[in-house]
Amino acid sequence: MTKAKYFQLILILGFMTALGPFSIDMYLPGFSGIAKDLQTSVTNVSMSLSSYFIGISFGQLLYGPLLDRFGRKKPLFLGLLVYILASLGCVFVRNIDVFIGLRFIQAVGSCAATVASVAMVRDLFPVKDIPNVLSKLMLVLGLSPMLAPTFGGYITTNFGWHIVFLILMIMGVFVLVSSQMGLPNTRKPDETISLKPKPILNNFISIIKVPQFSTYALTGAISFSGLFTYVAASPILFMTILKVDAQTYGWIFAFMSVSFIGSSQLNSLFLKRFSSEQMIFASLITQIIISCIFLFLAFNGLLGLYSTIAMLFLFLGCLGISNPNTAALTLAPFPDNAGSASALMGASQLGLGGLASFAVGIFVKDSMVPMVAIMTCTTIIAFFILIIGKKRIKKTIVNSGDEITMAH
């Protein structure tokens, strides 16, 4: 593979991966405007974020078998078409319940790109290279929380929140065209894969029963729910509790993504000396320490705007290291049904993220303490799942040529 082709693949896969985060982050500065126009509260508007997370979680399970059965491109085209139409619907919405429903449909469409991108990484690259490839995708992915809220804040302030969804629709069209024209069809249709509910369920169960999958998928999903907690709470935290305006909030959100991007790129350097297992363990330990300090300071009212930003910056940095490594170890045992494995991994991650964001909508009103408490609890739970799960993995991960294999 030439460097130019490698760069092209990473770029397109990165755009596919970034579509979902853009759809999450870009409209956040418009929460107040949406609430005013739809004659509802900001808390109710935040439920559209929860519905998006739930829609993505459901859609992951839908597209996994489709991607394995029909190849990668046809289900991807269908999902992106659904996303484009739902985004257009959000431009003209006049009711909060309809808006929440359209966000669910928009999510179901967008996750076709999310699942397909991860499955294609498993198709196109040797397993030993996947953590590095995912770290590079994090660089492209990380630009979305830098650009999306900042751009969204500018658009919302000057043109209104409706235009945000028009831009998301145009992005969907761009991703559809570039993926159909610029990516190879990395998997041929497999007619032996049944789309009946029972075989699909049995396939998912067989994947979950693999200890390596269940351990690293659950560890990654629970720890990563801290990011969803932050994303869901950030409009309330910064604009309601800490009293910053929409544009300033956008800049703060962009600054936070520097931590996620920087740490994911440091991960590529660390992998030259340390294993993915070691990186996950170290990042979770650090994340526990940071979140416990964060909770103590928040509970005692010792945090202002800048100190809150600093603590969140450190917390997100840990996630930038752990996430590509848990993803790589989760997918490693599944060369033949990477679509279904990727779907299950994404569904667990985004399903738990949806629950975390729902909890934020209930508990985060006029204090940051509930947000930090959720982040602390999820980090500690993830660490214990890792410890318990590693005892269940009776075989260890070793490198053998281009593949990660399981050895006694």
ROZA-742105 format. One record per residue (C-alpha): x, y, z. Coordinates in steps of 0.25 Angstrom, whole numbers, padded with zeros to 4 digits, always signed. Each point is the difference from the previous one (the first is absolute). Example, Ala and Ser with C-alpha at 12.3 -4.5 7.8 and 13.67 -1.06 7.14 Angstrom:
! ROZA-742105
+0049-0018+0031/+0006+0014-0002/
***
This chain:
! ROZA-742105
+0000+0000+0000/+0006+0013-0004/+0001+0012+0010/-0010+0008-0009/-0010-0011+0000/+0002-0002+0015/-0003+0015+0003/-0012-0001-0009/-0006-0012+0008/+0003+0007+0013/-0006+0013-0004/-0013-0006-0005/-0002-0010+0011/+0003+0012+0010/-0011+0008-0007/-0010-0012+0002/+0004-0001+0014/-0001+0015+0003/-0014+0001-0006/-0007-0005+0013/+0008+0009+0009/-0003+0012-0009/-0014-0003+0002/+0001-0001+0015/+0009+0013+0002/-0004+0010-0011/-0014+0003+0006/+0004+0001+0015/+0002+0015+0000/-0014+0001-0006/-0007-0007+0012/-0006+0014+0005/-0004+0004-0013/-0007-0013-0003/-0007+0000+0013/-0005+0014-0003/-0005-0003-0014/-0006-0013+0004/-0006+0006+0013/+0006-0010+0009/+0011-0001+0010/+0015-0002-0002/-0001-0013+0008/-0011-0005-0010/+0009+0003-0011/+0012-0008+0006/-0010-0012-0002/+0003+0001-0015/+0014-0003+0004/-0004-0012+0007/-0009-0005-0011/+0012+0002-0010/+0009-0009+0009/-0011-0010+0001/-0003+0000-0015/+0015-0002-0003/+0000-0012+0010/-0012-0006-0007/+0006+0003-0014/+0013-0007+0003/-0007-0013+0003/-0008+0002-0013/+0012+0003-0009/+0009-0011+0005/-0006-0012-0007/-0004+0008-0012/+0015+0004-0002/+0004-0014+0001/-0011-0005-0009/-0001+0010-0011/+0015+0005+0000/+0004+0014+0006/-0005+0010-0011/-0015-0003-0002/-0004+0001+0015/+0009+0012+0001/-0007+0007-0011/-0014-0003+0006/+0004+0005+0013/+0006+0013-0005/-0013+0002-0008/-0009-0001+0013/+0010+0010+0007/-0001+0010-0011/-0015+0000+0000/-0001+0000+0015/+0009+0012+0001/-0008+0007-0011/-0013-0002+0009/+0007+0006+0012/+0002+0013-0008/-0015+0002+0000/-0005-0006+0013/-0009+0007+0009/-0003-0009+0011/+0009-0006+0011/-0005-0014-0001/+0001+0000-0015/+0015+0005+0002/+0003-0011+0010/-0005-0010-0010/+0007+0005-0012/+0013+0000+0008/-0002-0014+0003/-0002-0003-0015/+0012+0009-0003/+0008-0009+0009/-0004-0013-0006/+0004+0005-0013/+0014+0006+0004/+0004-0013+0007/+0001-0007-0013/+0013+0008-0002/+0005-0002+0014/-0002-0015-0001/+0005-0001-0014/+0013+0008+0003/+0004-0009+0011/-0003-0013-0008/+0008+0006-0012/+0012+0002+0009/-0001-0014+0004/-0001-0004-0014/+0011+0008-0006/+0011+0000+0011/+0008-0011+0007/-0005-0002+0015/+0013+0005+0005/-0001+0013-0007/-0015+0003+0004/+0004+0008+0013/+0009+0009-0008/-0011+0001-0011/-0011+0003+0011/+0009+0011+0006/+0002+0007-0013/-0015-0001-0002/-0001+0007+0014/+0008+0011-0006/-0011+0003-0011/-0011-0004+0010/+0006+0010+0010/-0002+0011-0009/-0015-0001+0001/-0001+0005+0014/+0010+0011-0003/-0007+0005-0012/-0015-0004+0002/-0004+0008+0012/+0009+0012-0004/-0006+0000-0014/-0014-0004+0006/+0001+0012+0010/+0003+0010-0011/-0011-0006-0009/-0010+0000+0011/+0004+0015+0004/-0001+0005-0014/-0009-0008-0008/-0009-0009+0010/+0001-0014+0004/-0008-0005-0012/+0012+0003-0009/+0008-0010+0009/-0008-0012-0005/+0000+0005-0015/+0015+0000+0001/+0000-0014+0007/-0009-0005-0012/+0011+0005-0010/+0010-0007+0008/-0008-0013-0001/+0000+0002-0015/+0015+0002-0001/+0003-0012+0009/-0010-0008-0009/+0007+0004-0013/+0015-0001+0005/-0003-0014+0006/-0006-0006-0012/+0010+0006-0010/+0013-0001+0009/-0001-0013+0008/+0001-0014-0005/-0011-0010+0003/+0009-0007+0010/-0010-0012+0002/-0008-0008-0010/-0015-0003+0003/-0001-0013+0007/-0013-0007-0002/+0003-0010+0011/-0003+0011+0010/-0014-0001+0004/-0008+0013+0004/-0011-0008+0007/+0000+0004+0015/+0004-0013+0006/+0013-0002-0008/+0004+0015+0002/-0003-0002+0015/+0008-0012+0001/+0012+0006-0008/+0000+0012+0010/-0001-0010+0012/+0012-0007-0006/+0008+0013+0000/-0004+0004+0014/+0004-0014+0005/+0015+0003-0004/+0006+0005+0013/+0010+0009-0007/-0012+0007-0007/-0009+0002+0012/+0011+0004+0009/+0006+0011-0009/-0013+0005-0006/-0007+0002+0013/+0013+0006+0006/+0001+0010-0011/-0015+0003-0001/-0002+0003+0015/+0013+0008+0001/-0004+0008-0013/-0014+0003+0006/+0008+0011+0007/+0002+0007-0013/-0015-0001-0003/-0003+0005+0014/+0009+0012-0002/-0006+0003-0014/-0015-0001+0005/+0003+0009+0013/+0009+0010-0007/-0011+0010-0005/-0006+0000+0014/+0014+0000+0007/+0006+0012-0008/-0012+0008-0005/-0010-0001+0012/+0009-0003+0012/+0013+0007-0004/-0007+0011-0008/+0008+0000-0013/-0007+0004-0013/-0002-0009-0012/+0013+0004-0008/+0009-0001+0013/-0006-0014+0002/+0004-0004-0014/+0014+0004+0002/+0001-0007+0014/-0006-0013-0007/+0010+0002-0011/+0012+0001+0010/-0005-0012+0008/+0002-0008-0013/+0015+0003-0001/+0001-0009+0012/-0007-0012-0007/+0008+0002-0013/+0014+0002+0007/-0001-0012+0009/-0005-0009-0012/+0012+0004-0008/+0009-0002+0013/-0006-0014+0000/+0006-0003-0014/+0014+0003+0006/-0002-0007+0013/-0004-0013-0008/+0014-0001-0004/+0004-0003+0014/-0012-0005+0007/-0011-0010-0003/-0015+0004-0002/-0003-0007+0013/+0010+0008+0008/-0005+0013-0007/-0015-0003+0004/+0004-0004+0015/+0009+0013+0002/-0010+0009-0006/-0012-0005+0008/+0009+0001+0013/+0003+0015-0004/-0015+0002-0003/-0004-0005+0014/+0010+0009+0007/-0005+0012-0008/-0015-0002+0001/+0001-0002+0015/+0008+0013+0002/-0010+0007-0010/-0012-0006+0009/+0006+0005+0013/+0003+0014-0006/-0014+0001-0006/-0007-0005+0013/+0007+0011+0008/-0003+0011-0009/+0015+0002-0003/-0001+0001-0016/-0002+0012-0009/+0000+0001-0015/+0015-0002-0002/+0002-0011+0010/-0012-0007-0005/+0005+0000-0014/+0014-0005+0005/-0006-0012+0007/-0009-0004-0012/+0012+0002-0009/+0008-0010+0008/-0012-0010+0000/-0002+0000-0015/+0015-0002-0002/-0001-0013+0007/-0012-0004-0010/+0009+0003-0012/+0010-0010+0004/-0009-0012+0005/-0011+0001-0011/+0008-0004-0013/+0007-0012+0009/-0013-0005+0005/-0006+0000-0014/+0012-0007-0006/+0000-0011+0010/-0015-0002-0001/+0000-0002-0015/+0013-0008-0001/-0007-0014+0001/-0010+0003-0012/+0006+0000-0014/-0012-0006-0006/-0012+0007+0007/+0006+0014+0003/-0013+0007-0004/-0008-0007+0011/+0012+0001+0010/+0001+0015-0003/-0015+0002+0001/+0000-0007+0014/+0012+0008+0005/-0007+0013-0005/-0013-0004+0005/+0005-0002+0014/+0008+0013+0000/-0011+0009-0005/-0011-0007+0008/+0007+0002+0013/+0003+0014-0005/-0015+0002-0003/-0003-0004+0015/+0011+0009+0005/-0005+0012-0008/-0015-0004+0005/+0006+0001+0014/+0006+0013-0003/-0014+0005-0004/-0006-0004+0013/+0010+0004+0010/+0009+0011-0005/-0008+0013+0002/+0008+0010+0008/+0012-0007+0005/+0012-0007-0007/+0001-0011+0011/-0010-0010-0006/+0008+0001-0013/+0013-0003+0007/-0006-0011+0008/-0005-0007-0012/+0014+0001-0007/+0007-0005+0013/-0009-0012+0002/+0001-0004-0015/+0015+0000+0001/+0001-0008+0012/-0010-0010-0005/+0007-0001-0013/+0013-0003+0007/-0006-0011+0009/-0006-0007-0013/+0014+0000-0006/+0006-0006+0012/-0011-0011+0001/-0001-0002-0015/+0015-0002-0002/-0001-0012+0010/-0011-0006-0010/+0010+0001-0011/+0007-0013+0001/+0009+0003-0012/+0009+0012-0002/+0002+0009-0012/+0013-0002-0007/+0005+0006-0014/+0002-0011-0010/+0004+0006-0014/-0011+0010-0005/-0011-0006+0009/-0003+0001+0015/-0002-0015+0004/-0005-0007+0013/+0010-0009+0006/+0000-0009+0012/
***
